Amino acid sequence: MTLHKLRHTNATLLVNYGIDLKIVSEHLGHSDIKVTADTYAGVLDKSRIETANKMEQILTEQTPNKHQMLGIG
């Protein structure tokens, strides 16, 4: 594995584990967060989809019904 591929893998893993993009950008030494965002846009898109799916699951499983919210039933 080349140094470049190792660096890209490192950044991809950090983004996938939810590390803030600004932190990843600083870690990589990018002069601007836009460079990081543009480079890892595909990874970010996948993370956004996974986040939306997890939120849907959380809300579906844990949202109380109207009776629970009103304390009846």
C-alpha positions as YAML, in Angstrom:
chain: A
units: angstrom
residues:
- id: 1
  name: MET
  ca: [0.00, 0.00, 0.00]
- id: 2
  name: THR
  ca: [1.34, 3.40, -0.95]
- id: 3
  name: LEU
  ca: [1.64, 6.26, 1.51]
- id: 4
  name: HIS
  ca: [-1.07, 8.13, -0.39]
- id: 5
  name: LYS
  ca: [-3.50, 5.19, -0.13]
- id: 6
  name: LEU
  ca: [-2.72, 4.80, 3.57]
- id: 7
  name: ARG
  ca: [-3.44, 8.51, 4.11]
- id: 8
  name: HIS
  ca: [-6.73, 8.24, 2.18]
- id: 9
  name: THR
  ca: [-7.71, 5.13, 4.15]
- id: 10
  name: ASN
  ca: [-6.94, 6.92, 7.40]
- id: 11
  name: ALA
  ca: [-9.15, 9.86, 6.45]
- id: 12
  name: THR
  ca: [-11.95, 7.62, 5.22]
- id: 13
  name: LEU
  ca: [-11.97, 5.66, 8.47]
- id: 14
  name: LEU
  ca: [-12.04, 8.84, 10.53]
- id: 15
  name: VAL
  ca: [-14.98, 10.21, 8.54]
- id: 16
  name: ASN
  ca: [-16.83, 6.86, 8.74]
- id: 17
  name: TYR
  ca: [-16.37, 6.79, 12.51]
- id: 18
  name: GLY
  ca: [-18.03, 10.17, 12.77]
- id: 19
  name: ILE
  ca: [-15.00, 12.33, 13.48]
- id: 20
  name: ASP
  ca: [-15.83, 15.95, 12.74]
- id: 21
  name: LEU
  ca: [-14.74, 16.94, 9.25]
- id: 22
  name: LYS
  ca: [-12.89, 19.98, 10.59]
- id: 23
  name: ILE
  ca: [-10.78, 17.70, 12.81]
- id: 24
  name: VAL
  ca: [-10.08, 15.35, 9.88]
- id: 25
  name: SER
  ca: [-9.11, 18.34, 7.74]
- id: 26
  name: GLU
  ca: [-6.68, 19.59, 10.38]
- id: 27
  name: HIS
  ca: [-5.31, 16.07, 10.87]
- id: 28
  name: LEU
  ca: [-4.56, 15.83, 7.16]
- id: 29
  name: GLY
  ca: [-3.03, 19.30, 7.09]
- id: 30
  name: HIS
  ca: [-5.48, 20.63, 4.52]
- id: 31
  name: SER
  ca: [-5.42, 24.42, 4.25]
- id: 32
  name: ASP
  ca: [-9.21, 24.57, 3.96]
- id: 33
  name: ILE
  ca: [-12.01, 22.27, 5.07]
- id: 34
  name: LYS
  ca: [-13.46, 22.56, 1.53]
- id: 35
  name: VAL
  ca: [-10.52, 20.50, 0.22]
- id: 36
  name: THR
  ca: [-11.42, 17.71, 2.65]
- id: 37
  name: ALA
  ca: [-15.14, 17.97, 1.92]
- id: 38
  name: ASP
  ca: [-14.59, 17.83, -1.83]
- id: 39
  name: THR
  ca: [-12.17, 14.90, -1.58]
- id: 40
  name: TYR
  ca: [-14.36, 12.82, 0.73]
- id: 41
  name: ALA
  ca: [-17.80, 13.81, -0.61]
- id: 42
  name: GLY
  ca: [-18.66, 10.21, -1.47]
- id: 43
  name: VAL
  ca: [-17.79, 9.03, 2.02]
- id: 44
  name: LEU
  ca: [-19.84, 11.88, 3.49]
- id: 45
  name: ASP
  ca: [-22.84, 10.99, 1.32]
- id: 46
  name: LYS
  ca: [-22.73, 7.43, 2.59]
- id: 47
  name: SER
  ca: [-22.47, 8.67, 6.17]
- id: 48
  name: ARG
  ca: [-25.46, 10.98, 5.67]
- id: 49
  name: ILE
  ca: [-27.57, 8.09, 4.38]
- id: 50
  name: GLU
  ca: [-26.53, 5.88, 7.29]
- id: 51
  name: THR
  ca: [-27.30, 8.67, 9.75]
- id: 52
  name: ALA
  ca: [-30.75, 9.22, 8.26]
- id: 53
  name: ASN
  ca: [-31.48, 5.49, 8.42]
- id: 54
  name: LYS
  ca: [-30.36, 5.31, 12.06]
- id: 55
  name: MET
  ca: [-32.49, 8.32, 12.99]
- id: 56
  name: GLU
  ca: [-35.50, 6.76, 11.31]
- id: 57
  name: GLN
  ca: [-34.90, 3.56, 13.27]
- id: 58
  name: ILE
  ca: [-34.51, 5.45, 16.55]
- id: 59
  name: LEU
  ca: [-37.63, 7.51, 15.99]
- id: 60
  name: THR
  ca: [-39.67, 4.54, 14.86]
- id: 61
  name: GLU
  ca: [-38.65, 2.38, 17.80]
- id: 62
  name: GLN
  ca: [-38.61, 4.98, 20.55]
- id: 63
  name: THR
  ca: [-41.30, 7.50, 19.70]
- id: 64
  name: PRO
  ca: [-44.09, 7.09, 22.22]
- id: 65
  name: ASN
  ca: [-47.61, 6.87, 20.90]
- id: 66
  name: LYS
  ca: [-50.08, 9.63, 21.78]
- id: 67
  name: HIS
  ca: [-51.44, 7.65, 24.74]
- id: 68
  name: GLN
  ca: [-47.97, 7.28, 26.23]
- id: 69
  name: MET
  ca: [-47.30, 10.98, 25.68]
- id: 70
  name: LEU
  ca: [-50.52, 11.89, 27.51]
- id: 71
  name: GLY
  ca: [-49.90, 9.38, 30.28]
- id: 72
  name: ILE
  ca: [-52.96, 7.27, 29.56]
- id: 73
  name: GLY
  ca: [-53.07, 3.68, 28.61]
...
